[in-house]
Amino acid sequence: MDFHFSEEEERFRGELRDFLAGRLPPDWVDRSFLLAPDAPERDELAGRLARDLGERSWLALAWPERYGGAGASYLQQAVYSEEIAYHAAPTNSAAGVQWVGPAIMRFGDEAQRERYLPAIARGEESWCTLYSEPGAGSDLAALQTRAVRDGDEWVINGQKLWAAGAGRADLGWLAARTDPSAPKHRGISTFVLPMDAPGIATRPIEDITGSRTLHEVYLENVRIPADHLVGEENRGWYQVAQTLDMERSGVGTFATGRRNVEKLVEIAKARRDLITQRPASRYELADRWIELEVGYQVAYRIPYLQEQGATPNHEASVSKLFGSELTQRIAQTGVQLLGTAGQLAPGPGAGAEAPLGGSLSRNYLAAVAATIASGTSEVQRGVIARRGLGLPR
């Protein structure tokens, strides 16, 4: 399959690179290695970038113009995602643009599309995803958060877990059980949840790297208007499944991986002793580069299929599985290449002996979550086996 880009796509890539060069601090790519995901500087820059990108209709490129997009191809949207990730441009718009917006476009009514999509495309409202619960992660259909109809409102009670950015999001994309007597995959519905509604409390969770971007969300008698239900009542599981495919299909994972491998190669060239003392590192870096080349082909097949009118399913799981496990291998290669120096933690005391300011150790720890978030590797292999190969459960 030929994945050459059109002149229009290459022109856009150049424009986007020029835009990022003018908006990101000169040392941003290197310095971003040292900033925690929830650092205030990162958040402030993400907000400015989202608004500037939205003014150019670039934030949601492939959306129709009437909803704030540019009517561009899915391939051009993927080029955007690649460049944003490669240049470490911070973004608070991923949930809204990549899966919430497409879900509303597909399952919502016209009033919902007009209310939410332009604001997402302009970078004016940020979203979080409220799926997982203490007893529902990989088996997401086991969720117990309840939504009960009360006149012209829904009353929501329950708890959500691992909600990225929930503490600062404007809106939440919520999956809740609306029919507890139905089989677990059939009694779920999806809602738009204003995160400032009375009865919502969030608590940050500090992860293994010290970041506090993930949150617990407590919902106690939260009332939302009836028209915040998106799609058909009790059919939300099927909407959730399709939004997860959208969440899993990005090329950004491989762009970030390429940037990280390039940094390791630069270090290996500058310090030849790292290779002479451990020749196997040459082959490990070569393997990572080969895997990245394969990963790009896998990831760009997703927008190609979308251009043909298909809905990627097991293909998205292939991309997510391969990319997340490659993220871990790249992190492991970096730590092995640099030995004890690669284990130095980031911070003011890291000193000159800590390559990349000590960020390798943080990347190594952060990579643990790559094969868990958005569906574990086991879940992805199950999807590929059932829907890709047609194997029985």
Buried (B, 14 or more C-beta within 10 A) or exposed (E): EEEEBEEEBEEBBEEBEEBBEEBBEEEBBBBBBBBBBBBEBBBEBBBEBBBBBBEEBBBBBBBBEEBBBBEBBBBBBBBBBBBBBBBBBBBBBBBBBBBBBBBBBBBBEEEBBEBBBBBBBBBBBBBBBBBBBEEBBEEBBEBBBBBBEEEEBBBBBBBBBBBBBBBBBBBBBBBBBBBEEEEBBBBBBBBBBBBEBEBBEBEBBEBEBBBBBBBBBBBEEBEBEEBBBBBEBBBBBBBBBBBBBBBBBBBBBBBBBBBBBEBBBEBBEEBEEBBEEEEEBBEBBEEBBEBBEEBBEBBBBBBBBBEEEEEBBBBBBBBBBBBBBBBBBBBBBBBBBBEEBBEBBBEEEBEEEBBBBBBBBBBBBBBBBBBBBBBBBEBBBBBBBBEBEEEEE
